[in-house]
């Protein structure tokens, strides 16, 4: 039976897609049949040029493009607004069905979110759908991606508290743009002290591999 994990972030542009690609790549390099799925994305002209296409290429999955995601919008705004502008609003039924198809082909599926955790995926007169609804629908735990620099303590703590309040299991935190030094080392320590969450990995700019034991990484999936 396939295992899966949801990747979220403290906000937009912290490197969630970059780190997601490294996660999937690490699994595949350790011999695991690992795939990828994203429910909805916006701001892309084609799948190949999207976040999903980047992960597919960087992680060396060679997954059929039509299985990488369910909804793609060209307008570079939150998916709920892009859907209002372009049409084709998200349904949880399609997401669940599309995810299930990927899960039948891959033993481990990494599911990437959009933006930060409080990202409206659909918000209209018919339905209000947020990322948390997708996580619960697919029964996933999550890892938080955050920037290692100034402000990350507040960003991680508030993100973690929101997720915990929704009774979603958090597996840990990965810090991107890691440069070391007294401030970033203290950021990592404070994140763990305040939230109780482990900093699972620290990703430097330009890293092509995730510095984490493959067995430990695989153990985050359920």
Phi and psi in degrees as GROMACS dihedral restraints (atoms count N, CA, C in turn):
[ dihedral_restraints ]
;  ai    aj    ak    al  type     phi  dphi    fc
    3     4     5     6     1   -66.9    20    10
    4     5     6     7     1   145.6    20    10
    6     7     8     9     1  -110.5    20    10
    7     8     9    10     1   154.4    20    10
    9    10    11    12     1  -146.3    20    10
   10    11    12    13     1   162.6    20    10
   12    13    14    15     1  -149.4    20    10
   13    14    15    16     1   139.3    20    10
   15    16    17    18     1   -99.5    20    10
   16    17    18    19     1   133.1    20    10
   18    19    20    21     1  -108.1    20    10
   19    20    21    22     1   117.4    20    10
   21    22    23    24     1  -118.0    20    10
   22    23    24    25     1  -175.7    20    10
   24    25    26    27     1  -149.2    20    10
   25    26    27    28     1   168.4    20    10
   27    28    29    30     1   -78.1    20    10
   28    29    30    31     1   -10.0    20    10
   30    31    32    33     1   170.7    20    10
   31    32    33    34     1  -173.1    20    10
   33    34    35    36     1   -78.2    20    10
   34    35    36    37     1   147.2    20    10
   36    37    38    39     1    66.2    20    10
   37    38    39    40     1    33.8    20    10
   39    40    41    42     1  -102.1    20    10
   40    41    42    43     1    -1.4    20    10
   42    43    44    45     1    98.8    20    10
   43    44    45    46     1    26.5    20    10
   45    46    47    48     1   -59.7    20    10
   46    47    48    49     1   -45.6    20    10
   48    49    50    51     1   -66.7    20    10
   49    50    51    52     1   -42.1    20    10
   51    52    53    54     1   -58.7    20    10
   52    53    54    55     1   -47.3    20    10
   54    55    56    57     1   -70.2    20    10
   55    56    57    58     1   -37.6    20    10
   57    58    59    60     1   -58.2    20    10
   58    59    60    61     1   -42.7    20    10
   60    61    62    63     1   -61.1    20    10
   61    62    63    64     1   -40.1    20    10
   63    64    65    66     1   -67.3    20    10
   64    65    66    67     1   -34.8    20    10
   66    67    68    69     1   -63.6    20    10
   67    68    69    70     1   -51.2    20    10
   69    70    71    72     1   -64.5    20    10
   70    71    72    73     1   -40.7    20    10
   72    73    74    75     1   -60.0    20    10
   73    74    75    76     1   -42.9    20    10
   75    76    77    78     1   -61.4    20    10
   76    77    78    79     1   -44.1    20    10
   78    79    80    81     1   -61.3    20    10
   79    80    81    82     1   -46.0    20    10
   81    82    83    84     1   -66.6    20    10
   82    83    84    85     1   -38.6    20    10
   84    85    86    87     1   -66.3    20    10
   85    86    87    88     1   -22.6    20    10
   87    88    89    90     1   -90.1    20    10
   88    89    90    91     1     6.7    20    10
   90    91    92    93     1    93.6    20    10
   91    92    93    94     1     8.5    20    10
   93    94    95    96     1   -88.9    20    10
   94    95    96    97     1   136.9    20    10
   96    97    98    99     1   -78.9    20    10
   97    98    99   100     1    88.6    20    10
   99   100   101   102     1  -110.7    20    10
  100   101   102   103     1   136.0    20    10
  102   103   104   105     1  -124.5    20    10
  103   104   105   106     1  -172.2    20    10
  105   106   107   108     1  -142.7    20    10
  106   107   108   109     1   150.0    20    10
  108   109   110   111     1  -152.9    20    10
  109   110   111   112     1   140.7    20    10
  111   112   113   114     1  -136.0    20    10
  112   113   114   115     1   129.5    20    10
  114   115   116   117     1   -67.3    20    10
  115   116   117   118     1   -49.6    20    10
  117   118   119   120     1  -151.1    20    10
  118   119   120   121     1   143.4    20    10
  120   121   122   123     1  -143.6    20    10
  121   122   123   124     1   159.2    20    10
  123   124   125   126     1  -136.4    20    10
  124   125   126   127     1   160.7    20    10
  126   127   128   129     1    85.0    20    10
  127   128   129   130     1    27.7    20    10
  129   130   131   132     1  -132.6    20    10
  130   131   132   133     1   143.5    20    10
  132   133   134   135     1   -88.5    20    10
  133   134   135   136     1   -24.9    20    10
  135   136   137   138     1  -151.5    20    10
  136   137   138   139     1   161.6    20    10
  138   139   140   141     1   -63.2    20    10
  139   140   141   142     1   -41.2    20    10
  141   142   143   144     1   -59.5    20    10
  142   143   144   145     1   -34.4    20    10
  144   145   146   147     1   -92.4    20    10
  145   146   147   148     1     6.2    20    10
  147   148   149   150     1   -96.1    20    10
  148   149   150   151     1   176.5    20    10
  150   151   152   153     1   -55.6    20    10
  151   152   153   154     1   -42.9    20    10
  153   154   155   156     1   -62.5    20    10
  154   155   156   157     1   -42.1    20    10
  156   157   158   159     1   -65.1    20    10
  157   158   159   160     1   -37.5    20    10
  159   160   161   162     1   -62.0    20    10
  160   161   162   163     1   -47.9    20    10
  162   163   164   165     1   -63.3    20    10
  163   164   165   166     1   -44.0    20    10
  165   166   167   168     1   -56.3    20    10
  166   167   168   169     1   -44.3    20    10
  168   169   170   171     1   -76.0    20    10
  169   170   171   172     1   -48.9    20    10
  171   172   173   174     1   -65.1    20    10
  172   173   174   175     1   -39.3    20    10
  174   175   176   177     1   -83.3    20    10
  175   176   177   178     1    -6.4    20    10
  177   178   179   180     1    67.2    20    10
  178   179   180   181     1    36.2    20    10
  180   181   182   183     1   -77.5    20    10
  181   182   183   184     1   -41.0    20    10
  183   184   185   186     1    57.6    20    10
  184   185   186   187     1    39.1    20    10
  186   187   188   189     1   -78.5    20    10
  187   188   189   190     1   140.8    20    10
  189   190   191   192     1   -54.8    20    10
  190   191   192   193     1   131.4    20    10
  192   193   194   195     1   -57.7    20    10
  193   194   195   196     1   -35.0    20    10
  195   196   197   198     1   -73.1    20    10
  196   197   198   199     1    -3.3    20    10
  198   199   200   201     1  -105.1    20    10
  199   200   201   202     1    -5.8    20    10
  201   202   203   204     1   -73.3    20    10
  202   203   204   205     1   -32.8    20    10
  204   205   206   207     1  -153.4    20    10
  205   206   207   208     1   165.1    20    10
  207   208   209   210     1   -99.9    20    10
  208   209   210   211     1   -36.7    20    10
  210   211   212   213     1  -134.9    20    10
  211   212   213   214     1   131.7    20    10
  213   214   215   216     1  -130.8    20    10
  214   215   216   217     1   127.4    20    10
  216   217   218   219     1  -117.7    20    10
  217   218   219   220     1   143.5    20    10
  219   220   221   222     1   -80.7    20    10
  220   221   222   223     1   -30.4    20    10
  222   223   224   225     1   -70.7    20    10
  223   224   225   226     1   128.6    20    10
  225   226   227   228     1   -84.9    20    10
  226   227   228   229     1    66.7    20    10
  228   229   230   231     1  -138.3    20    10
  229   230   231   232     1   177.3    20    10
  231   232   233   234     1   -54.4    20    10
  232   233   234   235     1   142.9    20    10
  234   235   236   237     1   -52.4    20    10
  235   236   237   238     1   -35.8    20    10
  237   238   239   240     1   -64.1    20    10
  238   239   240   241     1   -38.1    20    10
  240   241   242   243     1   -77.3    20    10
  241   242   243   244     1   -38.6    20    10
  243   244   245   246     1   -60.1    20    10
  244   245   246   247     1   -38.6    20    10
  246   247   248   249     1   -66.8    20    10
  247   248   249   250     1   -36.7    20    10
  249   250   251   252     1   -64.6    20    10
  250   251   252   253     1   -36.6    20    10
  252   253   254   255     1   -75.5    20    10
  253   254   255   256     1   -42.0    20    10
  255   256   257   258     1  -104.5    20    10
  256   257   258   259     1   -15.9    20    10
  258   259   260   261     1    91.1    20    10
  259   260   261   262     1  -174.0    20    10
  261   262   263   264     1    61.7    20    10
  262   263   264   265     1    61.2    20    10
  264   265   266   267     1   -69.2    20    10
  265   266   267   268     1   152.9    20    10
  267   268   269   270     1   -67.5    20    10
  268   269   270   271     1   143.6    20    10
  270   271   272   273     1  -127.6    20    10
  271   272   273   274     1   142.2    20    10
  273   274   275   276     1   -67.1    20    10
  274   275   276   277     1   -27.8    20    10
  276   277   278   279     1   -63.1    20    10
  277   278   279   280     1   -45.0    20    10
  279   280   281   282     1   -67.5    20    10
  280   281   282   283     1   -41.3    20    10
  282   283   284   285     1   -59.5    20    10
  283   284   285   286     1   -46.1    20    10
  285   286   287   288     1   -62.6    20    10
  286   287   288   289     1   -42.1    20    10
  288   289   290   291     1   -67.1    20    10
  289   290   291   292     1   -43.1    20    10
  291   292   293   294     1   -67.6    20    10
  292   293   294   295     1   -41.0    20    10
  294   295   296   297     1   -61.2    20    10
  295   296   297   298     1   -41.4    20    10
  297   298   299   300     1   -61.3    20    10
  298   299   300   301     1   -36.1    20    10
  300   301   302   303     1   -64.7    20    10
  301   302   303   304     1   -42.1    20    10
  303   304   305   306     1   -65.7    20    10
  304   305   306   307     1   -41.6    20    10
  306   307   308   309     1   -63.3    20    10
  307   308   309   310     1   -24.0    20    10
  309   310   311   312     1   -76.8    20    10
  310   311   312   313     1   -20.8    20    10
  312   313   314   315     1  -100.7    20    10
  313   314   315   316     1   -19.2    20    10
  315   316   317   318     1  -130.1    20    10
  316   317   318   319     1   142.6    20    10
  318   319   320   321     1   -75.4    20    10
  319   320   321   322     1   -30.5    20    10
  321   322   323   324     1  -129.6    20    10
  322   323   324   325     1   127.6    20    10
  324   325   326   327     1  -119.8    20    10
  325   326   327   328     1   124.1    20    10
  327   328   329   330     1   -98.3    20    10
  328   329   330   331     1   119.2    20    10
  330   331   332   333     1  -103.7    20    10
  331   332   333   334     1   119.6    20    10
  333   334   335   336     1   -97.7    20    10
  334   335   336   337     1   135.6    20    10
  336   337   338   339     1   -82.7    20    10
  337   338   339   340     1  -170.4    20    10
  339   340   341   342     1  -124.2    20    10
  340   341   342   343     1   125.8    20    10
  342   343   344   345     1    60.4    20    10
  343   344   345   346     1  -144.1    20    10
  345   346   347   348     1   -85.0    20    10
  346   347   348   349     1  -177.2    20    10
  348   349   350   351     1   -67.9    20    10
  349   350   351   352     1   -31.6    20    10
  351   352   353   354     1   -92.6    20    10
  352   353   354   355     1    70.2    20    10
  354   355   356   357     1  -115.1    20    10
  355   356   357   358     1   114.0    20    10
  357   358   359   360     1   -68.3    20    10
  358   359   360   361     1   126.3    20    10
  360   361   362   363     1   -96.4    20    10
  361   362   363   364     1   -33.6    20    10
  363   364   365   366     1  -148.5    20    10
  364   365   366   367     1   132.8    20    10
  366   367   368   369     1  -149.7    20    10
  367   368   369   370     1    91.1    20    10
  369   370   371   372     1  -145.4    20    10
  370   371   372   373     1  -169.2    20    10
  372   373   374   375     1   -70.3    20    10
  373   374   375   376     1   -15.0    20    10
  375   376   377   378     1   -93.2    20    10
  376   377   378   379     1   -40.0    20    10
  378   379   380   381     1  -156.0    20    10
  379   380   381   382     1   150.0    20    10
  381   382   383   384     1  -117.2    20    10
  382   383   384   385     1   109.2    20    10
  384   385   386   387     1  -122.8    20    10
  385   386   387   388     1   126.7    20    10
  387   388   389   390     1  -116.7    20    10
  388   389   390   391     1   170.6    20    10
  390   391   392   393     1   -55.4    20    10
  391   392   393   394     1   -38.2    20    10
  393   394   395   396     1   -59.4    20    10
  394   395   396   397     1   -31.2    20    10
  396   397   398   399     1   -68.8    20    10
  397   398   399   400     1   -36.4    20    10
  399   400   401   402     1   -67.3    20    10
  400   401   402   403     1   -44.1    20    10
  402   403   404   405     1   -58.8    20    10
  403   404   405   406     1   -45.2    20    10
  405   406   407   408     1   -69.7    20    10
  406   407   408   409     1   -39.1    20    10
  408   409   410   411     1   -60.1    20    10
  409   410   411   412     1   -39.2    20    10
  411   412   413   414     1   -91.5    20    10
  412   413   414   415     1    -2.6    20    10
  414   415   416   417     1    56.8    20    10
  415   416   417   418     1    59.2    20    10
  417   418   419   420     1  -114.2    20    10
  418   419   420   421     1   155.0    20    10
  420   421   422   423     1   -93.5    20    10
  421   422   423   424     1   173.0    20    10
  423   424   425   426     1  -138.8    20    10
  424   425   426   427     1   154.2    20    10
  426   427   428   429     1  -116.9    20    10
  427   428   429   430     1   138.7    20    10
  429   430   431   432     1   -98.3    20    10
  430   431   432   433     1   126.6    20    10
  432   433   434   435     1   -97.6    20    10
  433   434   435   436     1   132.8    20    10
  435   436   437   438     1  -140.6    20    10
  436   437   438   439     1   154.1    20    10
  438   439   440   441     1   -73.5    20    10
  439   440   441   442     1   144.3    20    10
  441   442   443   444     1   -79.4    20    10
  442   443   444   445     1   -10.6    20    10
  444   445   446   447     1   -86.6    20    10
  445   446   447   448     1  -162.3    20    10
  447   448   449   450     1   -57.6    20    10
  448   449   450   451     1   133.3    20    10
  450   451   452   453     1    96.1    20    10
  451   452   453   454     1    -6.3    20    10
  453   454   455   456     1   -73.1    20    10
  454   455   456   457     1   -26.7    20    10
  456   457   458   459     1   -60.0    20    10
  457   458   459   460     1   -51.7    20    10
  459   460   461   462     1   -62.0    20    10
  460   461   462   463     1   -42.7    20    10
  462   463   464   465     1   -63.7    20    10
  463   464   465   466     1   -43.3    20    10
  465   466   467   468     1   -70.9    20    10
  466   467   468   469     1   -44.0    20    10
  468   469   470   471     1   -62.5    20    10
  469   470   471   472     1   -45.3    20    10
  471   472   473   474     1   -67.7    20    10
  472   473   474   475     1   -38.4    20    10
  474   475   476   477     1   -64.0    20    10
  475   476   477   478     1   -46.2    20    10
  477   478   479   480     1   -63.0    20    10
  478   479   480   481     1   -42.6    20    10
  480   481   482   483     1   -64.4    20    10
  481   482   483   484     1   -38.4    20    10
  483   484   485   486     1   -63.1    20    10
  484   485   486   487     1   -46.6    20    10
  486   487   488   489     1   -64.4    20    10
  487   488   489   490     1   -44.1    20    10
  489   490   491   492     1   -60.9    20    10
  490   491   492   493     1   -36.9    20    10
  492   493   494   495     1   -66.2    20    10
  493   494   495   496     1   -17.8    20    10
  495   496   497   498     1   -96.0    20    10
  496   497   498   499     1     8.5    20    10
  498   499   500   501     1    58.6    20    10
  499   500   501   502     1    39.7    20    10
  501   502   503   504     1  -105.0    20    10
  502   503   504   505     1   135.0    20    10
  504   505   506   507     1   -76.7    20    10
  505   506   507   508     1   126.5    20    10
  507   508   509   510     1  -103.5    20    10
  508   509   510   511     1   123.7    20    10
  510   511   512   513     1   -85.4    20    10
  511   512   513   514     1   -21.2    20    10
  513   514   515   516     1   153.0    20    10
  514   515   516   517     1  -171.2    20    10
  516   517   518   519     1  -127.7    20    10
  517   518   519   520     1   140.6    20    10
  519   520   521   522     1  -117.2    20    10
  520   521   522   523     1   127.6    20    10
  522   523   524   525     1   -97.2    20    10
  523   524   525   526     1   125.0    20    10
  525   526   527   528     1   -99.1    20    10
  526   527   528   529     1   163.2    20    10
  528   529   530   531     1    59.8    20    10
  529   530   531   532     1    39.5    20    10
  531   532   533   534     1   -74.3    20    10
  532   533   534   535     1   127.5    20    10
  534   535   536   537     1  -124.3    20    10
  535   536   537   538     1    -7.4    20    10
  537   538   539   540     1    79.3    20    10
  538   539   540   541     1  -166.9    20    10
  540   541   542   543     1    96.5    20    10
  541   542   543   544     1   166.4    20    10
  543   544   545   546     1   -61.4    20    10
  544   545   546   547     1   -39.1    20    10
  546   547   548   549     1   -69.2    20    10
  547   548   549   550     1   -48.0    20    10
  549   550   551   552     1   -68.5    20    10
  550   551   552   553     1   -36.5    20    10
  552   553   554   555     1   -61.7    20    10
  553   554   555   556     1   -41.4    20    10
  555   556   557   558     1   -67.3    20    10
  556   557   558   559     1   -37.9    20    10
  558   559   560   561     1   -56.3    20    10
  559   560   561   562     1   -47.1    20    10
  561   562   563   564     1   -62.0    20    10
  562   563   564   565     1   -43.7    20    10
  564   565   566   567     1   -64.1    20    10
  565   566   567   568     1   -44.5    20    10
  567   568   569   570     1   -66.9    20    10
  568   569   570   571     1   -36.8    20    10
  570   571   572   573     1   -58.6    20    10
  571   572   573   574     1   -46.6    20    10
  573   574   575   576     1   -68.1    20    10
  574   575   576   577     1   -42.4    20    10
  576   577   578   579     1   -62.5    20    10
  577   578   579   580     1   -41.5    20    10
  579   580   581   582     1   -80.7    20    10
  580   581   582   583     1   -41.2    20    10
  582   583   584   585     1   -97.6    20    10
  583   584   585   586     1   -21.1    20    10
  585   586   587   588     1    79.4    20    10
  586   587   588   589     1     5.7    20    10
  588   589   590   591     1   -93.1    20    10
  589   590   591   592     1   142.2    20    10
  591   592   593   594     1   -79.6    20    10
  592   593   594   595     1   138.2    20    10
  594   595   596   597     1   -82.5    20    10
  595   596   597   598     1   107.0    20    10
  597   598   599   600     1   -76.7    20    10
  598   599   600   601     1   -32.9    20    10
  600   601   602   603     1  -159.9    20    10
  601   602   603   604     1   156.7    20    10
  603   604   605   606     1  -125.3    20    10
  604   605   606   607     1   116.3    20    10
  606   607   608   609     1  -103.4    20    10
  607   608   609   610     1   120.0    20    10
  609   610   611   612     1   -83.7    20    10
  610   611   612   613     1   156.7    20    10
  612   613   614   615     1   -60.2    20    10
  613   614   615   616     1   130.8    20    10
  615   616   617   618     1    87.6    20    10
  616   617   618   619     1    -3.7    20    10
  618   619   620   621     1   -58.3    20    10
  619   620   621   622     1   138.6    20    10
  621   622   623   624     1  -111.3    20    10
  622   623   624   625     1     2.4    20    10
  624   625   626   627     1  -145.2    20    10
  625   626   627   628     1   145.0    20    10
  627   628   629   630     1   -88.0    20    10
  628   629   630   631     1   126.1    20    10
  630   631   632   633     1   -84.1    20    10
  631   632   633   634     1    81.3    20    10
  633   634   635   636     1  -154.2    20    10
  634   635   636   637     1   144.5    20    10
  636   637   638   639     1   -63.0    20    10
  637   638   639   640     1   128.5    20    10
  639   640   641   642     1   -57.0    20    10
  640   641   642   643     1   -36.7    20    10
  642   643   644   645     1   -67.0    20    10
  643   644   645   646     1   -39.1    20    10
  645   646   647   648     1   -65.0    20    10
  646   647   648   649     1   -43.1    20    10
  648   649   650   651     1   -61.3    20    10
  649   650   651   652     1   -46.8    20    10
  651   652   653   654     1   -61.9    20    10
  652   653   654   655     1   -31.3    20    10
  654   655   656   657     1   -70.1    20    10
  655   656   657   658     1   -11.7    20    10
  657   658   659   660     1   -77.0    20    10
  658   659   660   661     1   -18.3    20    10
  660   661   662   663     1   -87.2    20    10
  661   662   663   664     1   144.1    20    10
